[in-house]
Amino acid sequence: GDPLFEGGYSYLKPGAVEARRDVHESGSDGLYFAGEASCGGRFGASMTVAGASYAGWDAVHRAAAFLKKGRG
């Protein structure tokens, strides 16, 4: 119903599925990326709000583990 919102979507070019995994696994020094683009098939919810949420929680858990190891 919002006239200023025309929708949106994301997609990968054929053969670029591995890019999602690469983004997901690219964290370093406590910096981790999250979002629907990085969740890939791991959570069965890529390109959805749920996928973004799952990837966010996963990034939080990875960052917490990083800090618990005394690296932060």
Secondary structure, 3 states (H helix, E strand, C coil): CCCCCCCCCCCCCCCCCHHHHHHHCCCECCECCCCHHHHHHHHCCCCCHHHHHHHHHHHHHHHHHHHHCCCC
